[in-house]
């Protein structure tokens, strides 16, 4: 399915539905309003997992039965259909409905369909359908969006998604529009990193409502004239939201009810239904609270905020807050009230603890009650500003998003995007000189390189590994591995031959680096995102079965395995807490280091025997490495540690910036440069044992490992939004 709009005329898709279902419709169905009024059911976060979550699965089945009995025109699911996105879980959910009913059930993927899979949503597309699409229910336009990120739990609307969304909304402008996404958009702006862009887009095209889930609790707000309805998790409380369209000559409303059904796992639970405020679909002055002007200016360590409102609008409150770099905390709650002088409002915000670089200020206008059909009760505006002291020397852009690590060859820095755009630039202080570009398949994970041979190898979701000449971008070879290559690549020397180690879902491949020929392949006991670690004799890899494995480097035959799941037994928790995303590092002598979500272990290379372990989160953090005679490691929470390789004891620990996810650290002499997923950059002096924040990169996520310019004067980094930037270092 391509993601094009599908037109649904009332009842036309559902002629195959058994007629007795119509007679069993509850009272809410009968008062749908005028002839042709739509009935929609909204459910979210069912978290189906028959193996590990029988209660959630039972609640999902009870809800599916209730939805079939309800017989609505449309069923909307707001994401997290499953626990970890497997085809079996997806089929378990769709199998709860009659085949004739499934055509009216539409979904969006959630983070549980994205974070713990490596096959580019292949299972979701096969079992559910497109990652984004839209439908028409008579004149009502319903848009299903996808802000999820491959192998990440956080959310971001990619440039491609925003482009599609703008085009789709433009076709429906002036008609009632519902949009569905998984993560909360307007009132928890930490959840979607570029939420302000999306909210502005929805405001521009007059979106009436945004339906979402993710936080497992109910919220119902009107923001920028748009109702944001966040549903409770069906995995916790079975039921649905009933949206019944009711039109008169004076109004056009979606009446909203929460319907709790009997919980098959809790006989004491009492079903019930309650009314929520309706969703206004009628045209009207829905932008009445929008400021005529909103601006900020920096004055020393203070931020001056000025807002001008319309003269005909009464407001209860105007507030402002600077959003810090913290991710995942949910709400921003440090709002300051503005004072008014007629229609002009102002305040001063303290910037003392705000990092240099790109930041954001949120402005909220709260309205007073107004007559029907005049719009919302809250307006949210985001203004970007730059605190001095951390400004890029240059910026250039790639098509698509960038999550893969940067690769260097001499003075060239090479980046690759999710659109398959590969770009090599040369840092020239105040500009980026584009040396070459290439177009390949989508790249989500880290390339590998052989700098002495001027070769760069890139994994692609189009099933191929590509080898390019890193000086010219010329294609040297490409090899089809038969499945999406969604792992980090690694290079190694085996029997004096240079090879590339790659994973295509659950198969490990050893590929000749000169020709691209497959030397051997080995089916694995689970999936992995690599990179594989090879010492010439053995290959070490963490898998989704919860174990770290060794494989014979010459043949791929499995050797020992050691359980690193922390005693978890079901496949879901074994996966999410296991070592399949963790990175491994060689230690002196007969030892290798392996990390997982809550454990760091040193094991013997010869037999997998555990030498020592530390309870630290190392699932997706930078790869540890030897620094002199000590292990330098950084946990996911940003704790820098120097460890004794024989015992795991720490010489010192230093807390620095949090959210260390995927991006490796850099060295410049005794200094280490750390990049947080939220865009914070820190400089750690390993001799002085101090840490200081250099600045804040961008409002986009940063998962790509950065690079240093050849003369180490500039820090070069790629953002999730597809920007490649160079910052001068102190």
C-alpha positions as CSV (number, residue, x, y, z in Angstrom):
1,X,0.0,0.0,0.0
2,X,1.4,3.4,-1.0
3,X,-0.1,5.7,1.6
4,X,-2.5,7.4,-0.8
5,X,-5.9,8.6,0.5
6,X,-8.7,6.1,0.4
7,X,-12.3,7.2,0.2
8,X,-14.9,5.6,2.4
9,X,-18.5,6.3,1.8
10,X,-20.8,5.6,4.8
11,X,-21.5,1.8,5.0
12,X,-20.2,1.2,1.4
13,X,-17.1,-0.7,2.6
14,X,-19.1,-2.7,5.1
15,X,-21.8,-4.3,3.1
16,X,-20.4,-7.7,4.1
17,X,-21.0,-7.0,7.8
18,X,-23.7,-9.3,9.2
19,X,-27.0,-7.5,9.4
20,X,-27.8,-8.7,13.0
21,X,-24.9,-6.5,14.2
22,X,-26.9,-3.4,13.3
23,X,-29.7,-4.4,15.6
24,X,-27.3,-4.9,18.5
25,X,-26.0,-1.4,18.3
26,X,-26.1,0.5,21.7
27,X,-28.1,3.6,22.2
28,X,-25.2,5.9,21.3
29,X,-25.3,4.5,17.8
30,X,-29.0,5.3,17.4
31,X,-28.6,9.1,18.0
32,X,-25.9,9.6,15.5
33,X,-27.5,12.8,14.4
34,X,-28.8,13.6,10.9
35,X,-28.8,11.0,8.2
36,X,-25.3,10.1,7.3
37,X,-23.7,11.0,10.6
38,X,-20.5,8.9,11.3
39,X,-19.7,6.7,14.2
40,X,-16.0,6.2,15.0
41,X,-14.4,4.1,17.8
42,X,-10.9,5.1,19.0
43,X,-8.7,2.7,21.0
44,X,-5.0,2.8,21.7
45,X,-2.1,0.9,23.4
46,X,-3.5,-2.6,23.4
47,X,0.0,-4.0,23.8
48,X,-0.9,-7.5,22.6
49,X,1.6,-10.2,23.6
50,X,0.0,-13.7,24.1
51,X,3.3,-15.1,25.5
52,X,4.2,-12.6,28.2
53,X,1.1,-10.5,28.7
54,X,-2.0,-12.7,28.8
55,X,-4.0,-10.1,30.7
56,X,-3.4,-7.4,28.2
57,X,-4.2,-9.8,25.4
58,X,-7.4,-10.8,27.0
59,X,-8.4,-7.2,27.4
60,X,-7.6,-6.6,23.7
61,X,-9.8,-9.6,22.7
62,X,-12.7,-8.3,24.8
63,X,-12.3,-4.9,23.2
64,X,-12.2,-6.3,19.7
65,X,-15.5,-8.2,20.5
66,X,-17.1,-5.0,21.8
67,X,-16.0,-3.1,18.7
68,X,-17.5,-5.7,16.3
69,X,-20.7,-5.6,18.3
70,X,-20.7,-1.8,18.2
71,X,-20.4,-1.9,14.3
72,X,-18.9,1.6,13.8
73,X,-18.0,3.1,10.5
74,X,-14.4,3.4,11.4
75,X,-12.1,2.0,14.2
76,X,-8.9,4.0,14.9
77,X,-6.0,2.5,16.8
78,X,-3.4,5.0,18.2
79,X,-0.3,2.8,18.2
80,X,1.5,0.3,20.4
81,X,-0.6,-2.6,19.0
82,X,2.0,-4.9,20.4
83,X,4.8,-5.2,23.0
84,X,7.7,-5.5,20.6
85,X,6.4,-5.4,17.0
86,X,6.6,-9.1,16.1
87,X,4.6,-10.5,13.2
88,X,3.0,-13.1,15.6
89,X,1.8,-10.3,17.9
90,X,0.4,-8.3,15.0
91,X,-1.4,-11.3,13.7
92,X,-2.8,-12.0,17.2
93,X,-4.4,-8.6,17.2
94,X,-5.8,-8.6,13.7
95,X,-7.0,-12.2,14.2
96,X,-9.4,-11.0,16.9
97,X,-11.6,-9.4,14.2
98,X,-13.7,-11.1,11.5
99,X,-12.1,-10.8,8.1
100,X,-15.0,-8.7,6.8
101,X,-14.5,-6.2,9.7
102,X,-10.8,-5.6,9.2
103,X,-11.2,-3.1,6.3
104,X,-12.6,-0.5,8.7
105,X,-9.8,-0.8,11.3
106,X,-7.0,1.6,10.7
107,X,-3.7,2.0,12.7
108,X,-0.6,4.1,13.3
109,X,2.6,2.5,14.5
110,X,3.8,3.3,18.0
111,X,7.3,3.1,19.6
112,X,6.6,-0.5,20.5
113,X,6.4,-1.3,16.8
114,X,9.7,0.6,16.1
115,X,12.1,0.4,19.0
116,X,12.8,-3.3,19.1
117,X,12.7,-4.4,15.5
118,X,15.5,-4.2,12.8
119,X,13.7,-5.1,9.6
120,X,12.4,-1.7,8.5
121,X,8.8,-2.3,9.6
122,X,8.5,-5.3,7.2
123,X,6.2,-7.2,9.7
124,X,4.0,-4.1,10.2
125,X,3.6,-3.4,6.5
126,X,2.8,-7.1,5.8
127,X,0.3,-7.6,8.6
128,X,-1.2,-4.1,9.1
129,X,-0.5,-1.9,6.1
130,X,1.2,1.4,5.3
131,X,3.1,3.4,8.0
132,X,1.1,6.4,7.1
133,X,-2.0,7.0,5.0
134,X,-5.3,8.9,4.9
135,X,-9.0,8.1,4.3
136,X,-12.1,10.0,3.6
137,X,-15.3,9.1,5.6
138,X,-17.8,11.1,3.6
139,X,-16.5,14.7,4.0
140,X,-14.4,13.9,7.1
141,X,-10.7,13.5,6.3
142,X,-8.8,11.2,8.7
143,X,-5.0,11.1,8.5
144,X,-2.8,8.4,10.1
145,X,0.8,9.5,10.8
146,X,4.1,7.9,11.7
147,X,6.5,9.8,14.0
148,X,8.3,6.7,15.2
149,X,12.0,6.2,14.7
150,X,13.8,3.0,13.7
151,X,15.3,1.3,16.8
152,X,14.4,4.3,19.0
153,X,11.6,4.8,21.6
154,X,11.4,8.6,21.0
155,X,9.5,10.3,18.3
156,X,10.3,12.7,15.4
157,X,8.4,13.6,12.2
158,X,10.9,13.0,9.5
159,X,11.3,15.5,6.6
160,X,9.7,12.9,4.3
161,X,6.7,12.5,6.7
162,X,6.2,16.3,7.1
163,X,6.3,16.7,3.3
164,X,3.7,14.0,2.8
165,X,1.6,15.4,5.6
166,X,1.6,18.9,4.2
167,X,0.6,17.6,0.7
168,X,-2.2,15.4,2.2
169,X,-3.6,18.2,4.4
170,X,-3.6,20.7,1.6
171,X,-6.0,18.5,-0.4
172,X,-8.5,18.5,2.5
173,X,-8.2,22.1,3.7
174,X,-11.6,23.5,4.5
175,X,-13.1,20.2,5.4
176,X,-13.2,18.6,8.9
177,X,-9.9,16.8,9.6
178,X,-8.9,14.3,12.2
179,X,-5.2,13.3,12.6
180,X,-4.0,10.3,14.4
181,X,-0.5,9.7,15.9
182,X,1.0,7.8,18.7
183,X,2.9,10.3,20.8
184,X,1.3,13.3,22.5
185,X,1.9,16.4,20.4
186,X,0.8,19.7,21.9
187,X,1.0,19.7,25.7
188,X,4.0,17.4,26.2
189,X,6.4,18.9,23.7
190,X,9.3,16.7,24.9
191,X,7.7,13.6,23.4
192,X,8.0,14.6,19.7
193,X,11.2,16.5,19.2
194,X,9.8,18.7,16.3
195,X,6.3,18.9,17.8
196,X,6.2,22.7,17.1
197,X,6.6,22.2,13.4
198,X,3.8,19.7,13.3
199,X,1.5,21.8,15.5
200,X,2.1,24.8,13.2
201,X,1.2,22.6,10.2
202,X,-2.0,21.4,11.8
203,X,-2.9,25.0,12.7
204,X,-2.2,26.1,9.2
205,X,-4.6,23.5,7.7
206,X,-7.3,23.7,10.3
207,X,-7.0,20.3,11.9
208,X,-10.0,19.7,14.2
209,X,-8.6,17.0,16.4
210,X,-5.5,15.0,17.1
211,X,-6.0,11.5,18.6
212,X,-3.0,9.8,20.3
213,X,-1.9,7.5,23.2
214,X,1.5,6.6,24.5
215,X,1.3,8.0,28.0
216,X,-1.4,5.5,29.2
217,X,-3.6,8.2,30.7
218,X,-6.5,10.3,29.5
219,X,-6.1,14.0,28.5
220,X,-8.6,16.1,26.7
221,X,-7.5,19.7,25.8
222,X,-8.2,22.2,23.1
223,X,-4.9,23.7,21.8
224,X,-4.7,26.1,18.8
225,X,-8.3,25.4,18.1
226,X,-7.6,21.6,17.9
227,X,-8.8,19.0,20.3
228,X,-6.0,16.8,21.5
229,X,-7.5,13.6,22.9
230,X,-5.1,11.2,24.6
231,X,-6.5,7.8,25.3
232,X,-6.0,5.5,28.2
233,X,-4.1,2.3,27.5
234,X,-6.4,-0.6,26.6
235,X,-3.7,-2.9,28.0
236,X,-4.6,-1.5,31.4
237,X,-8.3,-0.6,31.0
238,X,-10.4,-2.3,28.2
239,X,-12.7,-0.1,26.3
240,X,-12.9,2.6,23.6
241,X,-13.8,6.2,22.9
242,X,-17.0,6.6,21.0
243,X,-17.0,9.5,18.6
244,X,-20.5,10.1,17.2
245,X,-21.1,12.9,14.7
246,X,-24.1,15.0,15.3
247,X,-25.0,17.8,12.9
248,X,-27.7,20.5,13.0
249,X,-28.2,23.7,11.2
250,X,-26.2,25.5,13.8
251,X,-23.4,23.0,14.8
252,X,-21.3,20.1,13.6
253,X,-19.9,18.1,16.6
254,X,-18.3,14.8,17.3
255,X,-19.8,13.8,20.6
256,X,-17.2,11.9,22.7
257,X,-17.8,9.2,25.3
258,X,-15.4,7.0,27.1
259,X,-16.8,3.4,27.2
260,X,-15.2,1.1,29.7
261,X,-16.2,-2.6,29.1
262,X,-16.0,-5.6,31.4
263,X,-12.5,-6.7,32.2
264,X,-12.1,-10.4,31.7
265,X,-9.1,-10.5,34.1
266,X,-10.8,-8.4,36.9
267,X,-14.3,-9.5,37.7
268,X,-14.6,-6.7,40.3
269,X,-14.1,-4.0,37.6
270,X,-17.3,-2.1,36.9
271,X,-18.0,-1.1,33.2
272,X,-19.3,2.3,32.6
273,X,-19.5,5.2,30.2
274,X,-18.9,8.9,30.7
275,X,-19.2,12.0,28.5
276,X,-16.2,14.1,27.4
277,X,-16.3,17.5,25.7
278,X,-17.3,17.3,22.0
279,X,-14.9,17.9,19.1
280,X,-16.0,20.9,17.1
281,X,-16.0,20.2,13.4
282,X,-17.8,23.4,12.3
283,X,-16.0,26.3,10.7
284,X,-15.3,29.3,13.0
285,X,-12.8,31.6,14.4
286,X,-10.6,28.9,15.8
287,X,-7.4,31.0,15.8
288,X,-8.8,33.8,18.1
289,X,-6.1,33.2,20.8
290,X,-3.2,33.3,18.4
291,X,-0.9,36.2,19.2
292,X,-0.7,38.9,16.6
293,X,3.0,39.1,17.5
294,X,5.3,37.1,19.8
295,X,9.0,37.8,20.1
296,X,12.0,37.2,22.3
297,X,15.3,39.0,22.8
298,X,18.4,38.2,24.8
299,X,19.7,40.8,27.3
300,X,22.7,39.4,29.1
301,X,21.5,36.4,31.1
302,X,17.9,37.3,30.6
303,X,15.3,36.6,27.9
304,X,12.8,39.4,27.2
305,X,9.4,37.9,26.1
306,X,6.8,40.1,24.4
307,X,3.4,39.1,23.2
308,X,0.7,41.1,21.5
309,X,-2.9,39.7,21.5
310,X,-6.0,40.6,19.5
311,X,-8.0,43.5,21.1
312,X,-11.3,41.6,20.9
313,X,-10.1,38.5,22.8
314,X,-10.4,38.0,26.6
315,X,-7.7,35.8,28.1
316,X,-7.2,34.4,31.6
317,X,-3.5,33.9,31.5
318,X,-0.4,34.3,29.3
319,X,2.7,32.3,30.3
320,X,6.2,31.5,29.0
321,X,8.9,28.9,29.7
322,X,12.3,28.0,28.3
323,X,12.4,24.3,27.4
324,X,15.6,22.8,28.6
325,X,17.4,20.0,26.9
326,X,15.9,17.2,29.1
327,X,14.2,14.5,27.1
328,X,11.5,12.2,28.2
329,X,10.4,14.0,31.3
330,X,7.0,14.8,29.9
331,X,5.6,18.1,30.9
332,X,7.4,21.5,31.0
333,X,6.1,23.0,34.3
334,X,8.3,26.0,35.0
335,X,6.0,28.6,33.3
336,X,6.2,32.2,34.3
337,X,3.2,34.5,34.0
338,X,3.4,37.5,31.7
339,X,2.0,40.9,32.9
340,X,-0.3,42.9,30.6
341,X,-0.5,46.5,29.4
342,X,-3.6,46.5,27.4
343,X,-3.1,43.9,24.6
344,X,0.7,43.8,25.2
345,X,2.1,41.2,27.5
346,X,5.7,40.8,28.7
347,X,8.0,39.0,31.1
348,X,11.7,38.3,31.7
349,X,13.0,34.7,31.9
350,X,16.3,33.7,33.5
351,X,18.9,32.2,31.2
352,X,21.6,31.5,33.8
353,X,21.3,27.7,33.5
354,X,20.3,27.7,29.8
355,X,23.1,26.3,27.6
356,X,24.6,28.3,24.8
357,X,23.3,27.4,21.3
358,X,19.9,26.6,20.0
359,X,17.0,26.7,22.5
360,X,13.2,27.2,22.6
361,X,10.7,29.2,24.5
362,X,7.1,28.1,24.9
363,X,4.3,30.7,25.0
364,X,0.8,29.8,26.2
365,X,-2.3,31.9,26.0
366,X,-5.3,30.6,28.1
367,X,-8.7,31.9,27.0
368,X,-11.8,32.6,28.9
369,X,-15.1,30.8,28.1
370,X,-16.6,31.9,24.9
371,X,-19.7,31.2,22.8
372,X,-20.0,28.0,20.9
373,X,-18.0,27.4,17.7
374,X,-15.4,30.1,18.4
375,X,-12.6,27.7,19.0
376,X,-10.2,26.5,21.7
377,X,-9.2,27.6,25.2
378,X,-5.4,27.4,24.8
379,X,-2.9,28.6,22.3
380,X,0.7,27.2,22.2
381,X,3.5,29.0,20.4
382,X,7.1,28.0,20.1
383,X,9.9,30.4,19.4
384,X,13.5,29.3,18.7
385,X,16.4,31.4,19.8
386,X,20.1,31.1,20.0
387,X,22.0,31.8,23.2
388,X,25.5,33.1,22.2
389,X,28.6,31.0,22.6
390,X,27.8,27.9,20.5
391,X,27.2,28.8,16.8
392,X,28.0,26.6,13.9
393,X,30.7,27.7,11.5
394,X,28.7,26.2,8.7
395,X,25.6,24.1,8.1
396,X,24.7,22.0,5.1
397,X,21.8,19.6,4.6
398,X,21.2,16.1,3.4
399,X,17.9,14.8,2.0
400,X,16.2,12.7,4.7
401,X,17.1,12.1,8.3
402,X,20.6,11.2,9.6
403,X,21.0,8.5,12.3
404,X,24.1,6.8,11.0
405,X,27.6,7.6,12.2
406,X,29.9,10.0,10.3
407,X,33.0,8.4,8.7
408,X,36.3,10.1,8.0
409,X,38.9,9.6,5.3
410,X,41.7,12.1,5.8
411,X,40.1,15.6,5.7
412,X,36.8,14.2,4.3
413,X,33.8,13.7,6.5
414,X,31.1,11.4,5.0
415,X,27.5,11.2,6.1
416,X,24.5,9.1,4.9
417,X,20.8,9.6,5.3
418,X,17.6,7.6,5.5
419,X,16.9,8.7,2.0
420,X,20.1,7.1,0.7
421,X,21.8,10.5,0.2
422,X,25.6,10.1,0.8
423,X,27.6,13.3,1.1
424,X,31.3,13.9,1.5
425,X,32.4,17.3,2.6
426,X,35.7,19.0,3.5
427,X,35.7,21.3,6.4
428,X,37.0,24.7,5.4
429,X,36.6,26.7,8.6
430,X,33.6,28.9,7.5
431,X,32.2,26.6,4.9
432,X,31.6,23.0,3.9
433,X,33.0,22.2,0.5
434,X,31.0,19.4,-1.1
435,X,33.4,17.0,-2.6
436,X,31.1,14.2,-3.9
437,X,27.5,12.9,-3.5
438,X,26.0,9.4,-4.1
439,X,22.6,8.0,-4.0
440,X,22.0,4.5,-2.6
441,X,19.3,2.7,-0.5
442,X,18.1,4.1,2.9
443,X,20.8,4.1,5.6
444,X,19.7,3.9,9.2
445,X,22.7,2.3,10.9
446,X,26.4,2.9,11.1
447,X,28.8,2.5,8.2
448,X,32.3,1.1,8.5
449,X,35.5,2.1,6.7
450,X,38.9,1.0,5.7
451,X,40.7,4.3,5.6
452,X,44.0,2.9,4.3
453,X,42.1,1.4,1.3
454,X,39.8,4.4,0.9
455,X,36.7,2.2,1.2
456,X,33.4,3.0,3.0
457,X,30.8,0.3,3.5
458,X,27.1,1.2,4.1
459,X,24.2,-0.9,5.4
460,X,20.8,-0.3,3.7
461,X,17.2,-1.1,4.3
462,X,17.0,-2.0,0.6
463,X,18.7,-5.4,1.5
464,X,22.2,-4.3,0.2
465,X,25.6,-3.5,1.6
466,X,27.2,-0.8,-0.6
467,X,31.0,-0.3,-0.9
468,X,32.0,3.2,-2.2
469,X,35.4,4.8,-2.9
470,X,35.6,7.3,0.0
471,X,37.6,9.7,-2.1
472,X,35.2,9.9,-5.1
473,X,31.9,8.3,-4.1
474,X,32.2,5.7,-6.9
475,X,30.4,2.5,-6.4
476,X,32.9,-0.4,-5.9
477,X,30.3,-3.1,-5.3
478,X,26.9,-3.8,-3.8
479,X,25.8,-7.1,-2.3
480,X,22.2,-8.3,-1.7
481,X,21.9,-10.0,1.7
482,X,18.2,-10.9,1.1
483,X,16.7,-8.8,3.9
484,X,17.0,-5.3,5.3
485,X,20.5,-4.5,6.6
486,X,19.6,-2.6,9.7
487,X,22.7,-3.2,11.8
488,X,25.9,-1.3,12.3
489,X,28.7,-2.7,10.1
490,X,32.2,-3.7,11.2
491,X,35.4,-4.5,9.4
492,X,37.9,-7.1,10.4
493,X,40.9,-9.1,9.3
494,X,40.4,-12.9,9.1
495,X,43.2,-15.1,7.7
496,X,44.9,-12.0,6.3
497,X,41.8,-11.1,4.4
498,X,39.9,-7.9,4.9
499,X,36.2,-8.5,5.5
500,X,32.9,-6.7,6.3
501,X,30.6,-8.1,9.0
502,X,26.9,-7.3,8.5
503,X,23.6,-8.5,9.8
504,X,20.4,-8.8,7.8
505,X,17.7,-9.2,10.5
506,X,18.8,-12.6,12.1
507,X,21.6,-13.7,9.8
508,X,25.3,-12.8,10.1
509,X,27.3,-12.4,6.9
510,X,31.0,-12.3,6.3
511,X,31.6,-10.3,3.1
512,X,34.9,-9.9,1.2
513,X,35.8,-6.2,1.3
514,X,37.4,-6.1,-2.1
515,X,34.8,-8.0,-4.2
516,X,31.6,-8.0,-2.1
517,X,31.3,-11.8,-2.4
518,X,29.7,-13.6,0.6
519,X,32.3,-15.8,2.3
520,X,29.9,-17.3,4.7
521,X,26.6,-16.7,6.4
522,X,25.3,-17.9,9.8
523,X,21.6,-18.0,10.9
524,X,21.4,-16.6,14.5
525,X,19.2,-17.4,17.5
526,X,17.8,-13.9,17.3
527,X,18.1,-10.4,15.8
528,X,20.9,-8.0,16.5
529,X,21.9,-4.5,15.5
530,X,25.6,-5.1,15.9
531,X,28.3,-4.1,15.3
532,X,30.0,-7.5,15.5
533,X,33.3,-7.5,17.3
534,X,36.1,-9.7,15.8
535,X,39.6,-10.4,17.1
536,X,40.6,-12.5,14.0
537,X,39.7,-15.8,15.6
538,X,36.2,-15.2,17.1
539,X,33.3,-12.9,16.5
540,X,31.3,-11.6,19.5
541,X,27.7,-10.5,19.2
542,X,24.7,-9.8,21.4
543,X,21.4,-11.3,20.3
544,X,17.7,-10.8,21.1
545,X,17.7,-14.2,22.8
546,X,19.3,-12.4,25.8
547,X,22.8,-13.9,25.2
548,X,26.2,-12.8,24.1
549,X,27.6,-15.3,21.6
550,X,30.9,-16.2,20.1
551,X,31.3,-17.4,16.5
552,X,34.2,-18.9,14.7
553,X,35.6,-16.1,12.5
554,X,36.6,-18.5,9.7
555,X,33.3,-20.4,9.4
556,X,30.6,-18.5,11.4
557,X,29.9,-21.6,13.5
558,X,28.5,-20.7,16.9
559,X,30.7,-21.3,20.0
560,X,29.8,-20.3,23.6
561,X,27.0,-18.1,24.7
562,X,26.4,-16.3,28.0
563,X,23.0,-15.2,29.3
564,X,22.9,-11.4,29.7
565,X,19.1,-11.0,30.1
566,X,19.3,-10.6,33.9
567,X,17.2,-13.7,34.5
568,X,14.3,-12.7,32.3
569,X,12.6,-15.5,30.5
570,X,9.8,-14.3,28.2
571,X,10.9,-13.2,24.7
572,X,9.7,-9.6,25.1
573,X,11.7,-8.7,28.2
574,X,14.6,-10.8,27.1
575,X,14.7,-8.7,24.0
576,X,14.3,-5.2,25.5
577,X,16.7,-5.8,28.4
578,X,19.2,-7.9,26.5
579,X,22.5,-7.2,24.7
580,X,21.3,-7.1,21.1
581,X,21.8,-3.3,20.8
582,X,24.8,-3.2,23.1
583,X,28.3,-2.7,21.9
584,X,31.2,-4.9,22.7
585,X,34.9,-4.0,23.2
586,X,38.1,-6.0,23.5
587,X,40.0,-6.1,26.8
588,X,43.6,-7.0,27.4
589,X,44.3,-10.7,27.5
590,X,41.5,-13.3,27.2
591,X,38.6,-11.0,27.8
592,X,35.8,-9.1,26.0
593,X,33.4,-6.4,27.3
594,X,29.7,-6.7,26.6
595,X,26.8,-4.3,27.7
596,X,23.0,-4.6,27.9
597,X,20.2,-2.4,29.2
598,X,21.1,-2.9,32.9
599,X,24.4,-4.8,32.9
600,X,28.1,-4.4,31.9
601,X,30.1,-7.6,31.9
602,X,33.7,-8.8,31.2
603,X,33.7,-12.4,29.9
604,X,36.5,-14.7,28.8
605,X,36.9,-15.0,25.1
606,X,37.9,-18.6,25.3
607,X,34.7,-20.0,27.1
608,X,32.4,-17.1,27.9
609,X,33.0,-17.3,31.7
610,X,32.0,-14.2,33.5
611,X,35.0,-12.4,35.0
612,X,33.2,-9.4,36.6
613,X,30.0,-7.4,36.1
614,X,28.6,-4.0,37.0
615,X,24.9,-3.0,37.2
616,X,24.9,0.0,34.9
617,X,22.7,0.8,31.8
618,X,24.9,0.1,28.7
619,X,22.3,-0.9,26.2
620,X,22.7,1.8,23.5
621,X,25.5,3.9,24.9
622,X,28.9,4.7,23.2
623,X,31.3,1.8,22.8
624,X,33.7,1.5,25.8
625,X,37.4,1.4,24.9
626,X,40.8,1.1,26.5
627,X,42.4,4.4,27.6
628,X,45.9,3.5,28.7
629,X,45.5,0.7,31.2
630,X,41.9,1.5,32.1
631,X,38.5,1.0,30.4
632,X,36.8,4.3,29.6
633,X,33.1,3.8,29.6
634,X,30.0,6.1,29.5
635,X,26.6,4.7,30.7
636,X,23.3,5.7,29.1
637,X,22.7,8.2,31.9
638,X,25.9,10.0,31.2
639,X,28.2,8.6,33.9
640,X,31.9,8.6,32.8
641,X,33.9,5.8,34.4
642,X,37.5,4.6,34.4
643,X,37.4,0.9,35.2
644,X,40.0,-1.7,36.1
645,X,39.9,-4.3,33.2
646,X,40.7,-7.1,35.7
647,X,38.0,-6.3,38.3
648,X,35.6,-3.7,36.9
649,X,36.3,-1.5,39.9
650,X,36.2,2.2,39.1
651,X,39.0,4.7,39.6
652,X,36.7,7.6,39.3
653,X,33.1,8.4,38.2
654,X,31.8,11.7,36.8
655,X,28.3,12.6,35.9
656,X,27.9,14.6,32.8
657,X,25.2,15.1,30.2
658,X,22.4,12.4,30.1
659,X,20.9,10.4,27.2
660,X,23.9,8.8,25.7
661,X,22.3,6.9,22.8
662,X,24.3,5.5,19.9
663,X,26.5,8.6,19.3
664,X,30.2,7.6,20.2
665,X,32.5,10.0,22.0
666,X,35.5,11.7,20.5
667,X,39.0,12.3,21.9
668,X,41.1,15.4,21.6
669,X,44.2,14.9,23.7
670,X,43.1,14.4,27.3
671,X,39.6,15.8,26.5
672,X,36.6,13.7,25.6
673,X,33.6,15.2,23.7
674,X,30.2,13.7,24.5
675,X,27.0,14.2,22.5
676,X,23.6,13.6,24.1
677,X,20.6,12.5,22.2
678,X,18.9,15.7,23.1
679,X,21.6,17.8,21.4
680,X,23.8,18.7,24.4
681,X,27.5,18.6,23.9
682,X,29.9,18.3,26.8
683,X,33.7,18.5,27.1
684,X,35.2,16.2,29.7
685,X,38.8,16.8,30.8
686,X,40.0,13.3,31.8
687,X,43.1,14.6,33.5
688,X,41.3,17.2,35.6
689,X,38.2,15.0,36.0
690,X,35.8,17.8,35.1
691,X,32.9,18.2,32.8
692,X,31.4,21.3,31.2
693,X,28.6,21.8,28.7
694,X,29.8,23.4,25.4
695,X,26.3,24.0,24.1
696,X,23.0,22.9,22.7
697,X,23.1,21.7,19.1
698,X,19.6,21.7,17.8
699,X,15.9,20.9,18.5
700,X,16.4,17.7,16.6
701,X,17.6,14.4,18.1
702,X,21.2,13.5,17.6
703,X,22.0,9.7,17.3
704,X,24.8,10.0,14.7
705,X,28.4,9.6,16.0
706,X,30.2,12.9,15.3
707,X,33.7,13.6,13.9
708,X,36.6,16.0,14.3
709,X,38.0,18.0,11.5
710,X,41.5,16.9,10.4
711,X,43.2,19.6,12.4
712,X,40.9,18.9,15.4
713,X,39.7,22.5,15.5
714,X,36.1,21.7,14.7
715,X,33.4,19.4,15.9
716,X,31.2,18.0,13.1
717,X,27.9,16.5,13.8
718,X,24.7,15.4,11.9
719,X,21.2,15.9,13.4
720,X,18.1,13.9,13.0
721,X,16.7,16.6,10.8
722,X,19.3,16.0,8.1
723,X,21.6,18.9,8.9
724,X,25.4,18.5,8.9
725,X,27.1,21.1,11.1
726,X,30.6,22.2,12.1
727,X,31.3,23.9,15.4
728,X,34.6,25.6,16.4
729,X,36.1,24.0,19.5
730,X,37.6,26.1,22.3
